[in-house]
Amino acid sequence: MRRIAPGKATNRPTTRRCCAQQAVGFVWPEATGGFSASNEGWLFTGALTLDDAAAALEASQALPLPVSGVVDFSGLRQADSAALAVMIALKRRGTEEERTLSIRGIPPSLRSLAAVYGIDDLLD
């Protein structure tokens, strides 16, 4: 799997082609949250909070949307409402690129928070 995520680089730079532009990312340590891309879709692992949500979302722009349309958050270890904002931004990107994204593996605590905010239908 290829990993592009926020944080301090500890490895070599990598390049990922996206939409006729070159995007440069880095391979990050497992402790840092971020998206991994595979044939099955994207998998987010680690933390996604107010502290790192903007950087994680920005790093995801270097990846083409998954062909399968699956974005899996089952590896999410720590989250707050900023994680919901990232999920909605990814769904918006899918709509803009005329792709259907399926958000999976949302922890029950985030599902509950989405229901309180009245946005749970946006994640289906």
Secondary structure in CASP SS format (residue, H / E / C, confidence):
PFRMAT SS
TARGET T0000
AUTHOR 0000-0000-0000
METHOD secondary structure of the structure
MODEL  1
M C 1.00
R E 1.00
R E 1.00
I E 1.00
A C 1.00
P C 1.00
G C 1.00
K C 1.00
A C 1.00
T C 1.00
N C 1.00
R C 1.00
P E 1.00
T E 1.00
T E 1.00
R E 1.00
R E 1.00
C E 1.00
C C 1.00
A C 1.00
Q E 1.00
Q E 1.00
A E 1.00
V E 1.00
G E 1.00
F E 1.00
V C 1.00
W C 1.00
P C 1.00
E C 1.00
A C 1.00
T C 1.00
G C 1.00
G E 1.00
F E 1.00
S E 1.00
A E 1.00
S E 1.00
N C 1.00
E C 1.00
G E 1.00
W E 1.00
L E 1.00
F E 1.00
T E 1.00
G E 1.00
A E 1.00
L E 1.00
T C 1.00
L C 1.00
D C 1.00
D C 1.00
A H 1.00
A H 1.00
A H 1.00
A H 1.00
L H 1.00
E H 1.00
A H 1.00
S H 1.00
Q C 1.00
A C 1.00
L C 1.00
P C 1.00
L C 1.00
P C 1.00
V C 1.00
S C 1.00
G C 1.00
V E 1.00
V E 1.00
D E 1.00
F E 1.00
S E 1.00
G E 1.00
L E 1.00
R E 1.00
Q E 1.00
A E 1.00
D C 1.00
S H 1.00
A H 1.00
A H 1.00
L H 1.00
A H 1.00
V H 1.00
M H 1.00
I H 1.00
A H 1.00
L H 1.00
K H 1.00
R H 1.00
R H 1.00
G H 1.00
T H 1.00
E H 1.00
E C 1.00
E C 1.00
R C 1.00
T C 1.00
L C 1.00
S E 1.00
I E 1.00
R E 1.00
G C 1.00
I C 1.00
P C 1.00
P H 1.00
S H 1.00
L H 1.00
R H 1.00
S H 1.00
L H 1.00
A H 1.00
A H 1.00
V H 1.00
Y H 1.00
G C 1.00
I C 1.00
D H 1.00
D H 1.00
L H 1.00
L H 1.00
D C 1.00
END
